[in-house]
Amino acid sequence: THPVIVYRYPSRSDDARTLIATALPEKGFLPSTGYVHAIRHPPGTSPECILALLAYFNSFTCDWWVRRFVDRHVTAPVVNHVPLPKWSLEDVRSVAAASATLLVRRGLTHLPGHKTAAACCDSPLTEGTDGDLLASIESAVAAGFGVTRSELTTVLSDFSTTGCPEDLRKTIMASVQ
């Protein structure tokens, strides 16, 4: 019953990335409130919604927003007031599948609740490179907020090449309509 999503608490708005979130595996780790904080979700929240939220938290658009409010720590008020994109159920499924694919590729196969990451989605794990999957997530986030290509260029310009490597930046821009 432990949380699925955790994020780095100490952070600054000028770090390579400000909001860094991940999923805890089913066993072997406990979050520590000193450096890692957790996201609590209501019982019955679908695994797809949780995985889509994880993907959104790791998007550059979300990180850009969080940077506006973070000084030294990613606090609960910051996280609680992050706007959410307007996604259809199909968008949530697509983003969740990309998120699950990235987790599985990094070795996280089981999430809390005895569910495999791959089984958390109605959609199958997706094809493509990690960059393609990250770009598809960013594109869905941009569409969910009505962010234009020009505005996304502004968002990405806030990140150094350490935070957003140039090849990923190009892949993201090519994926946005």
Secondary structure, 3 states (H helix, E strand, C coil): CCCCEEEECECCCCCCCCCCEEECCCCCCCCCCCCEEECCCCCCCCHHHHHHHHHHHCCHHHHHHHHCCCCCECCHHHHHCCCCCCCCHHHHHHHHHHHHHHHHHCCCCEECCCEECHHHCCCCCCCCCHHHHHHHHHHHHHHHHCCCHHHHHHHHCCCCCCCCCHHHHHHHHHHCC
